[in-house]
Every structure is written in C-alpha cells, then in structure tokens.
C-alpha cells in the first residue's frame, strides 16, 4: 500500500484540505499518515504516527495550510 504523509500548519485550519487528501487517497487505495498531535487536532481519519515514523513510512509528504512552520521542512 502506498502512503502519503501530512504535515499541518500549527495555526491554520487545514480541515478542508485534509478531507480532500483523504478522499483522493481513498480512491487510490493509499494510506494517509499524519503526525499524531496534528491529526488529533482535526479528528481526522488519517493514521496518527510520530514525526520519525512519518519520515520513514510516507512515500510522499505534503504540507497543508501554507507550508511547514520554521524548522520543519
């Protein structure tokens, strides 16, 4: 299974973008991974993982909400 990792802006509402990614991934049979604290903030269906796991498991990373905050690229 392919996986997509999400990194969310800590202050912006990314719920709509996350929903779009989840819908796209469902149609492609891909798993969506997100950093646990960020994903819990949205009550998302993405699989919560640590930042380290995200880097190891995601085949593709996407930043939502205006890019990664300083120090997280």
C-alpha positions in Angstrom: 0.0 0.0 0.0 1.2 3.5 -0.8 1.2 6.1 1.9 1.0 9.9 1.9 2.3 11.9 4.9 0.6 15.1 6.0 2.3 18.0 7.9 -0.2 20.6 9.0 0.3 24.2 9.8 0.0 24.6 13.6 -2.3 27.6 13.5 -4.3 27.4 10.3 -7.5 25.4 9.7 -6.5 22.6 7.3 -9.6 20.5 7.7 -10.9 21.1 4.2 -7.5 20.3 2.6 -7.1 17.2 4.8 -10.6 16.0 3.8 -9.6 16.4 0.1 -6.4 14.4 0.6 -8.3 11.7 2.4 -10.9 11.5 -0.4 -8.2 11.3 -3.1 -6.2 8.7 -1.1 -9.3 6.5 -0.6 -9.9 6.5 -4.4 -6.3 5.5 -4.9 -6.1 2.9 -2.2 -3.4 4.9 -0.3 -3.0 5.3 3.4 -2.8 8.8 4.8 -0.4 9.3 7.7 -0.2 12.4 10.0 1.8 13.5 13.0 -0.3 12.4 16.0 -0.8 15.8 17.7 -1.7 17.5 14.4 -4.1 14.8 13.2 -5.9 14.6 16.6 -6.5 18.4 16.4 -8.7 17.7 13.4 -10.3 14.5 14.5 -9.1 13.1 11.1 -9.3 9.6 9.7 -5.6 9.7 8.9 -3.4 7.3 10.8 -1.5 9.0 13.7 2.2 8.4 13.8 5.3 10.1 15.3 7.2 12.6 13.2 10.0 10.0 12.9 7.6 7.3 11.6 6.1 9.8 9.1 9.5 10.3 7.6 10.2 6.6 7.5 6.8 5.3 6.2 5.5 8.0 3.9 6.3 7.7 0.2 5.1 11.2 -0.4 4.8 14.2 2.0 2.5 17.2 1.7 2.4 20.3 3.9 -1.0 21.8 4.3 -2.0 25.3 5.4 0.7 27.4 4.0 3.8 25.3 4.3 5.8 23.9 7.1 6.5 26.1 10.1 10.1 27.3 10.6 12.4 24.4 11.4 10.1 21.8 9.9 10.7 21.3 6.2 
